[in-house]
Amino acid sequence: MTAPPHDRRRGRDRLAADGERDRLATDGERDQLATDGGSVTVTFADVEAAAERIDDPTVVKPTPVERSTSLEEMTGADRVMLKLEHLQWTGSFKTRGAYNKIRACLETGDPDHVVAASAGNHAQGVALAATTLGVDATIVMPTTAPQTKVDATRGYGASVELVGQDFQAAMAYAQELVAETDAEFVHAFDDPEIVAGQGTLGIEMCEDVPEADTIVVPIGGGGLISGIATAVAELSPETRVVGVQATGAATVPDSLEKGIPQTLESVDTIADGIATGGISELTLSIIERHVDEVVTVTNGEIADAILLLMERAKQVVEGAGAASVAAIRSDDLDVAGETVMPLLCGGNLDMTMLRTVLVHALTRRRQILRLRVHIEDRPGKMAEISSLIADHDANIQTVRHDRALEDLDVGEAYLIFQVETSGAQHARRIVDAIAESGYPVDVINHPDVNVLATDADRA
Ligand SMILES: Cc1ncc(COP(=O)(O)O)c(C=O)c1O
């Protein structure tokens, strides 16, 4: 799905129309706005100031750019230049904003303690930034946060408090902590210093590939794209800035449409980095001004992109980091003939998620095939069909008998094979061979068996 490209100027005019925004905002929605009437914003000078503050390669290092000819063939782009920010310290861009925020606080006051709520990358970014700057950090994480992320956050020197089942509960507790102490709260995106810090990545991208026609940036709460788009608007105003959201967590198209930030009650995406479910007045106003287009990508497209990046580009990225590549492969974004720069913004891929993604993507590619073969329940049948499969050089992962089904007559059974194939054409040959030997066969993880015949491997 794609939100219609919007006129950046129209957004600016709309923001000026405070009356219109007030008419649209309900009380509840207004309560969620953390910035005051759109008056707070971020300028390129703020991003430049952030770049000076974070000029310490032990905290933020310049990340490489790599060309992908495979993606060029798939998308028709002239050049695909992957920005490998998942190779940043802590595995994401988050330290940029956090370090800028905490240093800016140190310039104006003397906070000795910061608090943040996060289930993932922001936690690690704040922990590293605070420790480097000699400030204590308490990160509130939901009890459901993966142990690896909790350990990594502690490893960067923060103390972690596990509170609540979900992010909202963790956030509420973090705010209580701030109210009770004089600690500084470090928001994940709704803060001009955070946005400016993330914007330093925009400066780097413009320096890396000044001729980029399009850059593609994943959006959660919008801090990352707001910072990058602010830098691009100044340094390379002709470059198109495209935002990407996960279909199950897309708040920006609706927010642009209504002119106020929209939040989702629940989100459904494998890309937890962009599963925020809401943006802020600050980030929406910058997106309206500086972002040209927003597209959405499905879980399946994100899973395919994760696998593709591993296979072809040898890069391990998390769902949010792969969303930009999913976008340039989708029909909603035309990059033919362009120099395009997808941002791989995070690499903290949980191993359980990796397994889920692999199974899903391999299934879509027909590389995992589950076959149900109708047999007479007699000795030798399993061996016969197994050797048919083996003759086609396919590996059988599992096999079982199923006899307790109403549609089976006495003396009949199903054999359920899970088979590894090299793709759709190989799968088709195996299915044909079994059918030609006289056994009725269904592909139960691809209900339309004929799809096997026509669907060439996409990746
Ligand atoms: C890897 C990754 N990519 C993208 C984002 C989105 O950033 P933002 O919330 O600033 O839009 C996040 C946010 O946590 C992230 O962790």
Ligand as a Chemical Component Dictionary entry (heavy atoms), coordinates in Angstrom:
data_LIG
# 
_chem_comp.id                   LIG 
_chem_comp.type                 NON-POLYMER 
_chem_comp.pdbx_formal_charge   0 
_chem_comp.three_letter_code    LIG 
# 
loop_
_chem_comp_atom.comp_id 
_chem_comp_atom.atom_id 
_chem_comp_atom.alt_atom_id 
_chem_comp_atom.type_symbol 
_chem_comp_atom.charge 
_chem_comp_atom.model_Cartn_x 
_chem_comp_atom.model_Cartn_y 
_chem_comp_atom.model_Cartn_z 
_chem_comp_atom.pdbx_ordinal 
LIG C1 C1 C 0 16.242 -0.878 13.916 1  
LIG C2 C2 C 0 15.278 0.242  13.965 2  
LIG N1 N1 N 0 14.918 0.821  12.822 3  
LIG C3 C3 C 0 14.049 1.834  12.791 4  
LIG C4 C4 C 0 13.487 2.332  13.945 5  
LIG C5 C5 C 0 12.513 3.448  13.858 6  
LIG O1 O1 O 0 13.002 4.629  14.399 7  
LIG P1 P1 P 0 11.972 5.759  14.784 8  
LIG O2 O2 O 0 11.153 5.236  15.940 9  
LIG O3 O3 O 0 12.803 6.909  15.174 10 
LIG O4 O4 O 0 11.136 5.998  13.589 11 
LIG C6 C6 C 0 13.850 1.770  15.190 12 
LIG C7 C7 C 0 13.286 2.265  16.424 13 
LIG O5 O5 O 0 13.443 1.692  17.482 14 
LIG C8 C8 C 0 14.776 0.701  15.199 15 
LIG O6 O6 O 0 15.156 0.129  16.346 16 
# 
loop_
_chem_comp_bond.comp_id 
_chem_comp_bond.atom_id_1 
_chem_comp_bond.atom_id_2 
_chem_comp_bond.value_order 
_chem_comp_bond.pdbx_ordinal 
LIG C1 C2 SING 1  
LIG C2 N1 SING 2  
LIG C2 C8 DOUB 3  
LIG N1 C3 DOUB 4  
LIG C3 C4 SING 5  
LIG C4 C5 SING 6  
LIG C4 C6 DOUB 7  
LIG C5 O1 SING 8  
LIG O1 P1 SING 9  
LIG P1 O2 DOUB 10 
LIG P1 O3 SING 11 
LIG P1 O4 SING 12 
LIG C6 C7 SING 13 
LIG C6 C8 SING 14 
LIG C7 O5 DOUB 15 
LIG C8 O6 SING 16 
# 
